[in-house]
Amino acid sequence: MAASKKKPNPEITNSSYCLSTAVSDFVLMSSCVYGVWSMFLANWTNFNKVFLHGYIWFGFCGGAAALGVFKFGKKQLPNTMVKAHQLASWVAGTIGMANLAAQFYIHHFNFAFLGNVHLVTCAISLLAYFSRRDIAMTIVG
């Protein structure tokens, strides 16, 4: 009988490769899809509720998680994918969280002023990003 030959494992060039983190990001992405679906159904039964800011949050978070599935799940990865995941995570953390807080204050407490204050912080995040200064992006996000 011939000895079975083992196939050589492809070399891992992605330093972020971690299967458990990829699975965790997939669960996060799935929960974002569930959140969007739940808001859609709540809006369908009561057209007085508007969940625009919640949709933005779940969209940014789900997009960052989807990129994270690829970033952490692939053994070879182009550098553009790593940078795209970093940007998407930063956007979800700065702009997405502000939208989630605005959604909470505007629709849960009916306190639009504080919700709008949270939305103004999105403008600060955008200014920090377009300034292209690392210190500004670190302070904001």
Long-range contacts (C-beta under 8 A, 24 or more apart in sequence): 10-75, 10-76, 11-75, 12-75, 12-76, 13-75, 13-76, 13-77, 14-71, 14-74, 14-75, 14-76, 14-77, 16-71, 16-72, 16-77, 16-82, 17-72, 17-73, 17-74, 17-75, 17-77, 18-72, 19-72, 19-73, 21-68, 21-72, 22-68, 22-69, 22-70, 22-71, 22-72, 22-73, 25-65, 25-66, 25-68, 25-69, 25-72, 26-65, 26-69, 28-61, 28-62, 28-65, 28-68, 29-62, 29-65, 29-66, 29-68, 29-69, 32-58, 32-59, 32-61, 32-62, 32-65, 33-58, 33-62, 36-62, 49-107, 50-107, 51-103, 51-107, 52-103, 53-99, 53-100, 53-102, 53-103, 53-106, 53-115, 53-119, 54-99, 54-100, 54-103, 56-95, 56-96, 56-99, 57-92, 57-96, 57-97, 57-99, 57-100, 57-103, 59-96, 60-88, 60-91, 60-92, 60-95, 60-96, 60-99, 61-92, 61-96, 63-88, 63-92, 64-88, 64-89, 64-91, 64-92, 90-129, 90-137, 90-141, 91-125, 93-141, 94-121, 94-122, 94-125, 94-128, 94-140, 94-141, 95-122, 95-125, 95-126, 98-122, 98-125
